Amino acid sequence: MFAEGVTRALEASTNLTVVARGRTAADAFHIAKDATLDILLLEIEVPGVGIDGVRQMCHAKCHAKVIVLTALDDEGLVVGALRAGAQGYLLKDVTGADLRRAIESVHRGEPHVTLGLASRTLRSMVEKRANLFTSHDLVGLTAREHQVLAYLSQGLTNQEIGLKLGINVKTVKHYTVTLFAKMGVRNRVEAAAAMRIGDLSDVHVDGRVAQ
């Protein structure tokens, strides 16, 4: 019943087409092999899937971008799924409109996590990793990289950051890749956590202080 509801929600959009549905881990791995697939919605509670299944699909079998769609409201699983290669983590109480927006965001290459869960995950990472990040981790960033990081931590998309700074999306992506490498982080969640720990309250963007 849930799968049917998701299918109806997605097909309400002219941009999305549901091409396959499965119920077991074997189904998921089979569907993941489809080279024409763009997005794979994956329930990690299915026996035989889990975080290890996400990792296997992302690094060996799956051509699509994986979005975890689950009822498991757990910060540790969010981090685990993202590190395993998932591009999104959504809770099953998501609305149809929000699900479509999340899929479109991930398709553009922008990771997406359910807002409330993302906030809790950030706070958890700040608490657990405070001893790993210091302000020294941010010293090597250029002024432009600091600006991109400040906007990124506010949840802006690459396109929105580009509009704010007057640069194209490709250039924004270049800055994010570079600053991630300098900071030693893997994604936006870790970068935002590092920024908060590093105390970037003195970084100015468009004449305003980034909080």
N, C-alpha and C positions, 0 to 999 in steps of 0.2 A: 504493500500500500504506500509506503514511504517513497519507494522508487518510482511508482506511478505518479505520485504528487510532484516529485522532482522533475520527471519527464515533462509533465504538463507545464510546470513553471518555466522550464527552459525553452520549450517549443512555443511559448507565448512571444518569444523574441524572434524577429526575422533573421537575426545574425547567428543563431545557434541551432544546431541540429543534433539530436541524440542518435548515434549510429549503433550503439550496442549497450546491453545491460547484462549484468551477471549477478550471481548470488553466492558464489563460493570463491575461495582463494584461487582455485584452478581457473575459474572463469576470468578472474582479474588478470592473472598472468597471461592468459591467452589473448584477452582484449588488448593488453598493454603492448603486444607485439605488432599491432596494427600500425604500420608506418604512416598512415594517413590521419591518424588520430591526433588532435591538437591538445585536448584536455582530458585527463582521467580523474574522475571523482572517486575517491577510494575510502571505504570504511575500514579503519584499522582494527576494529573489534571482530571482524570476520576471522574465524579460526584459520591460522596459517598465513595471515597477512602481517599485522603488527608493524612495528618500526623496521624490523629486518626485511619484511616484504617491501616496504617503501624503498629501502636502500637498494634492494635487488632490482626493482623495476627501474629506478632512476639511473642506476649505474651500469646496468647490463642489458635490460630487455626493452625498456619503455622509451618510445620516441616522443611521447606526449609529456606535457607538464602536469605534475601530479598535485591535486588538491585533496587534502584529507577532509572528509565530511563525516563528522562523528558526533556522538553524544558525550564523548569523554572530555570533560571540562578540566583539563590538567595542564599546568604550566610546563611541567617536565616533558610531557608528550609533545607539546608545541615545539620546544627546543629540539627534542629528539627527531621529530619529523622533518623540521627544517634542515637540520644537520645531515639527515639521511638523503636529502635532495628534494623534498617536497617544496612546492612554491606557494602553498597556501594551507591554512588550517581553519576550517569553519565548523561551527557548532550546528547541530541539526535544527535548532530553533530559528535559523536564518530565514528571512522572508524570501519570497521568490525574486523580488526586485534586487535585494542585496546579493543573492546568490548569482544572479546574472551579472551584476556589476563586478563582483569578485572574480568571476571567470574571465570577463573582459580585461580586468586589470592584470591578472596573471598571464593572459595571452599576450599582453603588451610587454611582458617581462618584468612586471612589478609585483613582488610577493605580497600576499594579503592574508591577514589574520583577523578573526572576529575581534572587533574593537575592545570590548571589555576584557577579553582574555588576553589580548595583546598588551593592554595596560598592566595587568597583573603579572604577566610574564616579564615585562620590563622591570617592574619593581622587584620581582624575585631574583632576576639576574643581577640587579644593582646590589642587592643584599649579599648574594652568594659570591659575587666576583669582585667585590670592592678591593680585595687584596691583590687582584690581578691587573687592574687598570689604575693608572695615576695620570695626573695632568701631563706628565712627561711623554705619555703615549701620543699626545696631540700636538706637541711642540713642532714636529716636522711638517705639519700641514701648511699649505699656502693660504693666503687670505681668501682666495676663491674657494678652496676646498673647505675652509671653515664655514663659509656662507652656505655651500651646498649641504654640508653636514647639519647646520642649524635648521635649514628648511626640511631636510630629510627627517630629522627627529620630530618635526611637527606633523609628520604624516603626509606631506605633500608628494604627489607623483612626480616622476621625471619631467613630464610635460609642464606641470604647474611650476616646478622649480625653474625650468627653462624660461617660462614667461616672466617670472619674477626677476630673473637675472639677465634677460635679454639674450639668451643663448639657445641653440637648438638642442633637441633631445639627445642626439648622438654625443654632443659635447658634455651634457650632464652625465650620461652613462660613463663617459671616459673619466670624469672627475670622481664618480662614485667608486669605480674600479680601483683607481689610484689611491683614494683615501682609505678604502677598505684594506688594501695591501699595506699601506703605511701603519695603519692602526692594528693590523693583525687580527681583523675580524672577518666574518664570512658573509654577513648580510646586514640589512637595515636594523633589525632588532638588536644585534650585538653592537652596532655602531652607535645607536641611540643610547644604549646602556652605558657605553664607554664615555659618551659625551656628557651624560649626567654625572657620572662619577668624576670625570675630569674637570667638572665645574667650568663650563664655557659661558658663564653668565656675562662675561665681558665681550663676547662676540657680537658685533653689530651687523645687522642686515637691513639695508634700505633705511638707515638712520634710526632703527629701533633695536632695542636690546632683545636678543633671543633668550627666552626663558626656558 
